[in-house]
Amino acid sequence: MSDSTQSSSSSGGAKLGLFALIAIVVGSMLGGGVFSLPQNTAATSAIGPVLIAWLIAGIGIYFIANSFRTLSDLRPDLQAGVYMYAQEGFGSFIGFNVAWGYWLMTAFGNVAFAVILMDAFNEFLPGVFTDGNNLNSIICGSILIWGYNFLVLSGIRVAGFINTLGTIAKLVPLVLFVLILGFLINYSQLFDNLWGTSPQIVTQVSGTTEPVSLYSQILSPLTVALWSFIGVEGAVVLSGRAKNKKDVGKATLFGFIIALIIYILLSVLPFGAMSQAELSQIANPSTSGVLQYVVGDWGKWLMSVGLIISVLAGWLAWTILCAEIPMVAGQKGAFPQVFDKVNKNHSASVSLWVSSAIMQAAMLLVYFSNNAWSTMYNICALMVIPAYITTTLYMVKICLNGEYNKYSNKGKTLSLLSGILGALFCVLILYASQIQYVALIPILLTIGLPLFIWARKEKRGNLPIFQNKEIVYLLILLLLDIIVIALLAMGMIKL
């Protein structure tokens, strides 16, 4: 049956087992950013604040992950739960915005992969892929975007198998990094400047040098931490492809634990080799610079190869996720029905082609960016917030209104706590993030309105496009847009 006539089905095609789902979760999280953690977390923070930041992030993400895990067990009927939990709990308009925002996040995340991958290639071919966003980088990144497009079109089983191999392969250099530093670092140096006071960590503000407070040192790595954990919901997104629905929750929890341990070790151990000031100045991917400092040039090459493997594998995992979200949204009526199409291999064909086109457009824009990697990961980290906060608030809602009791008679207290603390962590991330990126959230959500109107016209015919409550949501969104545009015009926010 052709793409134009075959509709997707959660029961069609090959299914993913527990190990493949864990690989999707770990592969989604351990992307190229993990190789830059030493510098990213130490940029303006000492080891003590870095540890506290990871503790806060670990607790916050645990409660978010636990909300996903619990909801996947309670409501296995809500496939591709990142989008469906928002719709089930708060209506179609909120659900659409979550699906749209998450879709953009996955697309921009893949472009971020392209930037850091090209930058890694520049280690082997100096000057050819400068900063990961020159003309050569754009051309090669574009080729990879469409290469992954055709790979995922070949079927979820093929893509899932390759992703599993890639996840295993990229864990090898990370484990070696941890083992080498674990044996060779100076542990007496590790906590020499625990709180960044001797010497005092400073930063430049309006041309003047100012000390960085302990509070700011703790907040600074939080956005990096959230970016690192994006993908913890990967098994939930692909729950419709799981052989056993119970594996979805297990994969989410196991993947989170594996990633958290790796992240803490990668961020902390380098302080035993270099000072905070030295770490903050290392070029990314900073794991290469740290290992080069400890063992010589071969360490730099090892981590550069590891980064390339990691990004290639992570990019594949995110391409799978990127195609799945609009396909399921098309099935459920939140997106136009055209997205609800699969090919003969049961791959989300139309949504994948459109996703690749969006990535291609973003890739072209990267050419004009001064700091493409930082811009992309900041946008991605914040565009995932609507999905996380609506999921955790839905968890709170079903606990408080008694609906939870229809599905289970145990674990309600922990589920309620997970929902509340997970939502509060999302608010903390918004507070800790740079205002120019937070301001982009309503603007980027508003861009998706034509797609919502198109889907609603298909579904409702001549009935009003926006229902009463949805009009209120729309007005709030437009008001936020006006405020952001005004702040930009007055120069109070600069992108």
Helices and strands as residue ranges (DSSP letters): H 18-29, G 32-36, H 37-42, H 47-74, H 81-90, H 92-124, G 130-132, H 135-153, H 156-184, H 187-190, E 202-205, E 208-211, H 214-219, H 222-229, H 234-237, G 239-241, H 246-268, G 269-272, H 276-280, H 286-295, H 297-332, G 337-339, H 349-366, H 372-383, H 385-400, H 404-407, H 412-432, H 435-438, H 440-447, H 449-460, H 468-489
